[in-house]
Each structure stands twice: as structure tokens, then as C-alpha cells.
Amino acid sequence: MKTKFNDFLYEYLKSDAIGYNIGEYIYHTTPIKNLKRIEKEGFIPKDGIGINGKPFKNRLYFATSLISAYDISINFGSYKDDDEYIIFKVDSKCLDEYERDTLFVHGIFVDYRVDKKYIIEVIKANDLFNMYDDNDIENLY
């Protein structure tokens, strides 16, 4: 569904936090193949290898803004694999405590499960900026 560009900006960027500050929402970027599992089980921390090549244990990462989550999807797609990515918009009320991700100024992580009830919306990263009517942009000038 196409929306007016101004409505798009208000809806999707109004609550974005700057840096490590937490706004109304946080965002989780993941390959689309994980969609059904997350919708069923929620977000579960895991072990893995960070973007710096160092291992991590029991972590669940979030971005503090939608544009940062989108940037992560682009970066993952360019160096990790050819998967299509989705972004979960999550109510930040799910956070008890969190740590700052020192490798990503808009990133935080937790070491506990986040229930699926906090999912607000699922956004296909590739479609994010195709949600508005191109004519609306021309009318801004």
C-alpha cells in the first residue's frame, strides 16, 4: 500500500532514537528465512561471530533506529550472503537491561529472550523505501 511521503516519514522515523538512546521502538534485522520461527518463538539470544570476527555468546542484537536497521540489512547482504532481510519493529518496553554495542553506535544487545508479543510490525528491508507514492516527493519541491 502506498502512502504519502510525509506520512511515511512521520510513521517510520518519528520515534527513531539517536545513538544509544532508546526511543519507543527498537529494530531487529534478520534473514527472511527466520520470520516464521521468530513469529512463533520470539527472539532468542544465540552465540555467533561478530562483524569484527570475534565470537560472542548469548546475545540478541537490536538497532535503536529504523534507518540503522536498514543499513545493517544492506551491509549483511553485501558481505555475508544473498539472503533477503526483514526488519522487526519491536516495542522497547521489552527491554529490562541492555548493553551498548561498541562496534555500532546505534546498536544494543541483551542476553535474554524477548517475547513475540512485543513485535509491532515486520518490514521487508528491500521494500522499505518503496512504501510511498513517487508523485508525493515531486510535490514537496
GUTOR-848993 format. One record per residue (C-alpha): x negated, y negated, z negated; residue in one letter; residue number from 1. Coordinates in steps of 0.001 Angstrom, whole numbers, plus 500000, padded with zeros to 6 digits. Layout:
BEGIN
+--------+--------+--------+------+-----+
|   east |  north |     up | type | seq |
+--------+--------+--------+------+-----+
|      X |      Y |      Z |    A | NUM |
...
+--------+--------+--------+------+-----+
//
This chain:
BEGIN
+--------+--------+--------+------+-----+
|   east |  north |     up | type | seq |
+--------+--------+--------+------+-----+
| 500000 | 500000 | 500000 |    M |   1 |
| 498568 | 496643 | 500999 |    K |   2 |
| 498663 | 493766 | 498538 |    T |   3 |
| 497884 | 490101 | 498794 |    K |   4 |
| 494189 | 489442 | 498288 |    F |   5 |
| 494766 | 487084 | 495345 |    N |   6 |
| 496938 | 489738 | 493661 |    D |   7 |
| 494187 | 492271 | 494306 |    F |   8 |
| 491586 | 490055 | 492638 |    L |   9 |
| 493807 | 489428 | 489637 |    Y |  10 |
| 494813 | 493052 | 489183 |    E |  11 |
| 491428 | 494669 | 489638 |    Y |  12 |
| 488912 | 492114 | 488472 |    L |  13 |
| 490702 | 490185 | 485705 |    K |  14 |
| 489596 | 492435 | 482862 |    S |  15 |
| 486073 | 493168 | 484015 |    D |  16 |
| 483523 | 492564 | 481328 |    A |  17 |
| 480119 | 491045 | 481855 |    I |  18 |
| 477103 | 493139 | 480957 |    G |  19 |
| 477644 | 495427 | 477981 |    Y |  20 |
| 480724 | 493590 | 476716 |    N |  21 |
| 483764 | 495836 | 476733 |    I |  22 |
| 486965 | 494490 | 478235 |    G |  23 |
| 490407 | 496058 | 478369 |    E |  24 |
| 489182 | 498791 | 480711 |    Y |  25 |
| 486102 | 500903 | 481349 |    I |  26 |
| 485419 | 502886 | 484530 |    Y |  27 |
| 484069 | 506350 | 485247 |    H |  28 |
| 482653 | 507218 | 488682 |    T |  29 |
| 482639 | 510864 | 489772 |    T |  30 |
| 482841 | 513000 | 492928 |    P |  31 |
| 486435 | 513586 | 494055 |    I |  32 |
| 485940 | 517335 | 493526 |    K |  33 |
| 486151 | 516657 | 489744 |    N |  34 |
| 489588 | 514993 | 489940 |    L |  35 |
| 491820 | 517952 | 489014 |    K |  36 |
| 489573 | 519097 | 486167 |    R |  37 |
| 489454 | 515624 | 484611 |    I |  38 |
| 493200 | 515110 | 485021 |    E |  39 |
| 493705 | 518427 | 483211 |    K |  40 |
| 490981 | 518353 | 480531 |    E |  41 |
| 489981 | 514701 | 480191 |    G |  42 |
| 486370 | 513532 | 480169 |    F |  43 |
| 483859 | 515914 | 478611 |    I |  44 |
| 480232 | 514944 | 477902 |    P |  45 |
| 477594 | 517005 | 479673 |    K |  46 |
| 473860 | 517488 | 479996 |    D |  47 |
| 472062 | 516330 | 483118 |    G |  48 |
| 469269 | 514358 | 484730 |    I |  49 |
| 469421 | 510539 | 484699 |    G |  50 |
| 468695 | 508224 | 487613 |    I |  51 |
| 465192 | 507832 | 486173 |    N |  52 |
| 464618 | 511601 | 486476 |    G |  53 |
| 464707 | 512179 | 482710 |    K |  54 |
| 467065 | 514722 | 481164 |    P |  55 |
| 469954 | 513693 | 478900 |    F |  56 |
| 472150 | 515761 | 476596 |    K |  57 |
| 475831 | 515494 | 475695 |    N |  58 |
| 476613 | 512193 | 477413 |    R |  59 |
| 479584 | 510688 | 479168 |    L |  60 |
| 478879 | 507516 | 481136 |    Y |  61 |
| 481178 | 504561 | 481859 |    F |  62 |
| 480749 | 501241 | 483647 |    A |  63 |
| 482062 | 498085 | 481990 |    T |  64 |
| 483416 | 496635 | 485244 |    S |  65 |
| 485093 | 497941 | 488369 |    L |  66 |
| 482567 | 496350 | 490705 |    I |  67 |
| 479772 | 498099 | 488780 |    S |  68 |
| 481582 | 501439 | 489055 |    A |  69 |
| 481933 | 500860 | 492793 |    Y |  70 |
| 478217 | 500058 | 493016 |    D |  71 |
| 477443 | 503352 | 491266 |    I |  72 |
| 479549 | 505233 | 493824 |    S |  73 |
| 477575 | 503623 | 496659 |    I |  74 |
| 474238 | 504386 | 495001 |    N |  75 |
| 475166 | 508004 | 494227 |    F |  76 |
| 476411 | 508510 | 497767 |    G |  77 |
| 473188 | 507163 | 499236 |    S |  78 |
| 470674 | 509240 | 497291 |    Y |  79 |
| 472477 | 512150 | 495663 |    K |  80 |
| 474875 | 513762 | 498081 |    D |  81 |
| 477557 | 513168 | 500669 |    D |  82 |
| 480500 | 513565 | 498279 |    D |  83 |
| 483388 | 511149 | 498318 |    E |  84 |
| 483685 | 509325 | 494993 |    Y |  85 |
| 486608 | 508239 | 492863 |    I |  86 |
| 486716 | 505773 | 490012 |    I |  87 |
| 488815 | 506364 | 486927 |    F |  88 |
| 490165 | 503204 | 485320 |    K |  89 |
| 490276 | 504028 | 481598 |    V |  90 |
| 491817 | 502202 | 478644 |    D |  91 |
| 488898 | 501060 | 476480 |    S |  92 |
| 490917 | 501902 | 473351 |    K |  93 |
| 489464 | 505380 | 473810 |    C |  94 |
| 486107 | 504141 | 472529 |    L |  95 |
| 485146 | 504750 | 468920 |    D |  96 |
| 481463 | 504031 | 469229 |    E |  97 |
| 479229 | 503738 | 472276 |    Y |  98 |
| 475615 | 503218 | 473231 |    E |  99 |
| 474255 | 500841 | 475838 |    R | 100 |
| 472709 | 502431 | 478895 |    D | 101 |
| 469290 | 500789 | 479029 |    T | 102 |
| 468940 | 501695 | 482726 |    L | 103 |
| 472178 | 499982 | 483759 |    F | 104 |
| 473208 | 496597 | 482348 |    V | 105 |
| 476894 | 497376 | 482974 |    H | 106 |
| 476721 | 500914 | 481613 |    G | 107 |
| 477591 | 502569 | 478338 |    I | 108 |
| 477721 | 506165 | 477189 |    F | 109 |
| 479413 | 508200 | 474493 |    V | 110 |
| 478784 | 511667 | 473083 |    D | 111 |
| 482398 | 512690 | 472520 |    Y | 112 |
| 485353 | 513842 | 474603 |    R | 113 |
| 487784 | 511222 | 475969 |    V | 114 |
| 491366 | 512416 | 476317 |    D | 115 |
| 493126 | 512265 | 479693 |    K | 116 |
| 495890 | 510128 | 478158 |    K | 117 |
| 493565 | 507120 | 478452 |    Y | 118 |
| 493420 | 507336 | 482260 |    I | 119 |
| 495211 | 504299 | 483705 |    I | 120 |
| 494529 | 504795 | 487400 |    E | 121 |
| 492431 | 506762 | 489883 |    V | 122 |
| 490872 | 504704 | 492679 |    I | 123 |
| 489220 | 506132 | 495789 |    K | 124 |
| 485945 | 504221 | 495956 |    A | 125 |
| 485904 | 504178 | 499776 |    N | 126 |
| 489356 | 502595 | 499863 |    D | 127 |
| 488796 | 500034 | 497113 |    L | 128 |
| 488389 | 497006 | 499324 |    F | 129 |
| 490940 | 498143 | 501908 |    N | 130 |
| 493826 | 497567 | 499495 |    M | 131 |
| 494646 | 494091 | 500706 |    Y | 132 |
| 496028 | 492614 | 503884 |    D | 133 |
| 493267 | 491098 | 506058 |    D | 134 |
| 495595 | 488224 | 507008 |    N | 135 |
| 495664 | 487108 | 503376 |    D | 136 |
| 491908 | 486467 | 503453 |    I | 137 |
| 492257 | 484278 | 506526 |    E | 138 |
| 494928 | 482269 | 504727 |    N | 139 |
| 492537 | 481492 | 501875 |    L | 140 |
| 490455 | 479203 | 504093 |    Y | 141 |
+--------+--------+--------+------+-----+
//
